[in-house]
Amino acid sequence: MGGLDEATLSTYQRQQREPNDSPAYAIGAALSYLRGGRMVDYATITKLANRRSSALFSLFFTPAILFGMTTRLWPGGPIAPRQQAALARVAARKRRMKVDSTAQAGTPDALVRLLQEPDTAVIVTLGWTDKERPAIMEPDGDLIGFPPVATLYVVGNQVKYPFGVHSMMLAAYDPNKTATETDGDVVAAPWGFINSWVNGHDHDLIGYGNLYWMPDEEFRRAWSFNILVGSHQMVVIRAV
């Protein structure tokens, strides 16, 4: 991507602070990449998202445009793909950057093409249930499952989300990349991601030097999961 090697791309990884912040951190990675490696503070993007949440818009009797005008469902809540696109534009303006950001359905072939386009970053959103948690290879080479579906508290009662959601910036596609499953089988793992589960900006940190890689079958299944606004969701951010 952009002529950068895996070690360099891994330095864009920052560990998210809260469970629903992966889209904001993916946007932070995308904007940092489009700025030529001049890093932005990813945590400040989560604060921007909270200021324009759908819940706050509704509170003040303003029409809550769930997918576009707002940047989060509620403070600290999920950030839908169209809200990710809006948040990228807001965060870019704060940094005097000019970007075009759109949410759309994509295909694996389109993702590979987008990786080859200059001044372009793409974020994908994956979904899963506890019965089918996708697998991903960590920077240390271990193949692990995505976390269980999260819960939240409503009026003191614990409520489980209907499914898990996670967003990452796609950083590489390598058809020769493989991962070893627990039974010893070797599978193709061509999809490389900048992931917000780890810090990668320091040589002494576990996230330095390597991306997260997903087996092809696992990625395609998780990306095809219907997250209520559709499947195969991607946000394309271009510098203009």
C-alpha positions as CSV (number, residue, x, y, z in Angstrom):
1,M,0.0,0.0,0.0
2,G,1.5,3.3,-1.1
3,G,4.8,1.6,-1.5
4,L,5.2,1.1,2.2
5,D,6.4,-2.2,3.7
6,E,4.6,-4.1,6.5
7,A,6.9,-2.8,9.2
8,T,6.1,0.8,8.3
9,L,2.4,0.1,8.0
10,S,2.3,-1.6,11.4
11,T,3.4,1.7,13.0
12,Y,0.0,3.2,12.3
13,Q,-1.6,0.8,14.8
14,R,-2.9,2.4,18.0
15,Q,-4.8,0.5,20.7
16,Q,-8.3,1.7,21.1
17,R,-9.5,2.8,24.5
18,E,-13.1,1.9,24.4
19,P,-15.0,-1.1,22.8
20,N,-16.8,0.8,20.1
21,D,-13.9,3.0,19.0
22,S,-12.4,0.9,16.3
23,P,-14.0,3.0,13.4
24,A,-12.5,6.2,14.9
25,Y,-9.1,4.6,15.2
26,A,-9.3,3.2,11.7
27,I,-10.1,6.8,10.5
28,G,-7.1,8.0,12.5
29,A,-4.9,5.5,10.7
30,A,-6.3,6.5,7.4
31,L,-5.8,10.2,7.9
32,S,-2.3,9.7,9.2
33,Y,-1.5,7.6,6.1
34,L,-2.9,10.3,3.8
35,R,-0.8,12.9,5.6
36,G,2.3,11.0,4.6
37,G,2.9,9.5,8.1
38,R,2.3,12.7,10.1
39,M,0.3,11.1,12.9
40,V,-3.0,12.4,14.2
41,D,-4.3,11.8,17.7
42,Y,-6.7,8.9,17.3
43,A,-8.4,9.5,20.6
44,T,-9.5,13.0,19.6
45,I,-11.5,11.5,16.7
46,T,-13.6,9.6,19.2
47,K,-14.4,12.9,20.9
48,L,-15.5,14.4,17.6
49,A,-17.8,11.4,17.0
50,N,-19.4,11.9,20.4
51,R,-20.3,15.5,19.7
52,R,-22.4,14.7,16.7
53,S,-24.2,11.5,17.8
54,S,-27.7,10.7,16.7
55,A,-28.9,10.5,20.3
56,L,-27.7,14.1,21.0
57,F,-29.3,15.4,17.8
58,S,-32.6,13.8,18.9
59,L,-32.3,15.2,22.3
60,F,-32.5,18.7,20.9
61,F,-35.4,17.9,18.6
62,T,-33.2,18.1,15.5
63,P,-33.9,15.4,12.9
64,A,-31.4,12.6,13.6
65,I,-30.0,11.7,10.2
66,L,-28.7,8.3,11.3
67,F,-26.5,7.7,8.3
68,G,-24.6,10.7,7.1
69,M,-25.3,13.9,9.1
70,T,-24.4,12.4,12.5
71,T,-21.1,10.7,13.3
72,R,-22.2,8.1,16.0
73,L,-25.4,6.4,17.1
74,W,-24.9,7.7,20.7
75,P,-21.9,8.9,22.7
76,G,-19.7,5.9,23.1
77,G,-21.9,3.8,20.9
78,P,-21.3,2.2,17.5
79,I,-20.3,4.2,14.4
80,A,-22.1,3.0,11.3
81,P,-20.3,3.1,7.9
82,R,-22.0,6.2,6.6
83,Q,-21.2,7.9,10.0
84,Q,-17.6,6.8,9.5
85,A,-17.5,8.6,6.2
86,A,-19.0,11.7,7.8
87,L,-16.6,11.5,10.7
88,A,-13.6,11.2,8.3
89,R,-14.6,14.4,6.6
90,V,-15.1,16.3,9.9
91,A,-11.8,15.1,11.3
92,A,-10.0,16.0,8.1
93,R,-11.4,19.5,8.1
94,K,-10.2,20.0,11.7
95,R,-6.7,19.3,10.3
96,R,-7.2,21.4,7.2
97,M,-7.1,18.3,5.0
98,K,-9.3,17.9,2.0
99,V,-10.7,14.4,1.6
100,D,-13.6,12.7,-0.2
101,S,-15.1,10.0,1.9
102,T,-17.9,7.7,0.9
103,A,-19.6,4.6,2.4
104,Q,-20.6,1.8,0.0
105,A,-20.8,-1.9,-0.6
106,G,-17.8,-3.4,-2.1
107,T,-16.2,-6.6,-3.4
108,P,-12.9,-8.4,-2.7
109,D,-11.7,-7.4,-6.2
110,A,-12.6,-3.8,-5.5
111,L,-10.6,-3.9,-2.3
112,V,-7.5,-5.1,-4.1
113,R,-7.9,-2.3,-6.7
114,L,-8.3,0.3,-4.0
115,L,-5.0,-0.7,-2.4
116,Q,-3.3,0.1,-5.6
117,E,-4.8,3.6,-5.9
118,P,-2.6,6.5,-4.7
119,D,-3.8,8.7,-1.9
120,T,-6.5,6.3,-1.0
121,A,-7.4,4.5,2.2
122,V,-10.2,2.0,2.7
123,I,-11.9,0.8,6.0
124,V,-14.0,-2.4,6.2
125,T,-16.5,-3.3,8.8
126,L,-16.9,-6.9,9.8
127,G,-19.7,-8.6,11.8
128,W,-20.2,-11.9,13.7
129,T,-22.1,-13.8,16.3
130,D,-20.8,-15.8,19.2
131,K,-21.5,-19.0,17.3
132,E,-19.2,-17.9,14.4
133,R,-16.4,-15.7,15.6
134,P,-13.9,-15.1,12.8
135,A,-10.2,-15.8,13.2
136,I,-7.4,-13.4,12.6
137,M,-3.6,-13.7,12.9
138,E,-2.0,-11.5,15.5
139,P,1.4,-9.7,14.9
140,D,3.1,-12.5,16.8
141,G,1.8,-15.2,14.4
142,D,-1.0,-16.6,16.6
143,L,-4.4,-17.2,15.0
144,I,-7.1,-16.0,17.5
145,G,-10.8,-15.6,17.4
146,F,-12.5,-12.2,17.5
147,P,-13.9,-11.3,21.0
148,P,-17.3,-12.4,22.2
149,V,-20.2,-10.2,21.4
150,A,-20.2,-7.2,23.8
151,T,-22.9,-6.3,26.3
152,L,-24.2,-2.9,27.5
153,Y,-26.3,-1.8,30.5
154,V,-29.8,-0.3,30.0
155,V,-31.5,1.0,33.1
156,G,-29.3,-1.3,35.2
157,N,-29.9,-4.4,33.1
158,Q,-27.3,-6.1,31.1
159,V,-28.2,-6.4,27.4
160,K,-26.2,-8.3,24.8
161,Y,-25.7,-6.7,21.4
162,P,-27.3,-8.8,18.6
163,F,-23.8,-9.2,17.0
164,G,-20.2,-8.1,17.2
165,V,-18.8,-5.4,14.9
166,H,-15.3,-4.3,14.2
167,S,-13.8,-1.9,11.7
168,M,-10.2,-1.9,10.4
169,M,-8.2,-0.1,7.8
170,L,-7.1,-2.5,5.0
171,A,-3.4,-2.2,4.4
172,A,-2.2,-5.1,2.3
173,Y,-3.2,-8.0,0.1
174,D,-0.6,-10.8,-0.2
175,P,-1.9,-14.1,-1.8
176,N,1.3,-15.8,-0.5
177,K,0.6,-15.0,3.1
178,T,-0.5,-18.0,5.2
179,A,-1.7,-18.8,8.8
180,T,-1.6,-22.0,10.8
181,E,-4.8,-23.2,12.4
182,T,-5.0,-25.0,15.7
183,D,-5.3,-28.4,14.0
184,G,-2.0,-27.6,12.1
185,D,-3.7,-26.9,8.7
186,V,-2.1,-24.1,6.8
187,V,-4.6,-21.7,5.1
188,A,-4.2,-18.6,2.9
189,A,-4.4,-15.4,4.9
190,P,-3.9,-12.7,2.3
191,W,-5.8,-9.8,3.9
192,G,-3.6,-7.5,6.0
193,F,-5.0,-4.9,8.4
194,I,-4.0,-2.0,10.6
195,N,-5.9,-3.1,13.7
196,S,-6.7,-1.1,16.8
197,W,-6.1,-4.0,19.3
198,V,-2.4,-3.2,19.6
199,N,0.2,-0.3,19.6
200,G,2.7,-0.6,16.9
201,H,4.7,2.7,17.0
202,D,7.5,1.4,19.2
203,H,10.1,-1.2,18.4
204,D,9.6,-2.7,21.8
205,L,5.9,-3.2,21.4
206,I,4.3,-6.5,20.2
207,G,2.5,-4.7,17.5
208,Y,5.6,-3.3,15.8
209,G,6.7,-4.8,12.5
210,N,3.6,-6.9,11.6
211,L,0.0,-6.4,10.6
212,Y,-3.0,-8.5,11.5
213,W,-3.8,-11.0,8.7
214,M,-7.1,-12.7,8.1
215,P,-7.6,-16.0,6.4
216,D,-9.5,-15.5,3.1
217,E,-12.5,-17.6,4.1
218,E,-12.8,-16.0,7.5
219,F,-12.6,-12.5,6.1
220,R,-15.1,-13.1,3.3
221,R,-17.6,-14.7,5.8
222,A,-17.2,-11.8,8.4
223,W,-17.4,-9.1,5.7
224,S,-20.6,-10.7,4.2
225,F,-22.3,-10.5,7.6
226,N,-25.4,-8.2,7.5
227,I,-24.8,-5.5,10.1
228,L,-28.4,-4.1,9.6
229,V,-27.2,-1.5,7.1
230,G,-26.0,-4.2,4.7
231,S,-23.0,-6.5,4.1
232,H,-19.6,-5.9,2.4
233,Q,-19.5,-2.4,3.9
234,M,-16.4,-0.2,3.1
235,V,-15.5,3.4,3.6
236,V,-13.3,4.8,0.9
237,I,-11.3,7.9,1.9
238,R,-9.4,9.8,-0.8
239,A,-7.1,12.9,-0.5
240,V,-8.3,15.6,-2.9
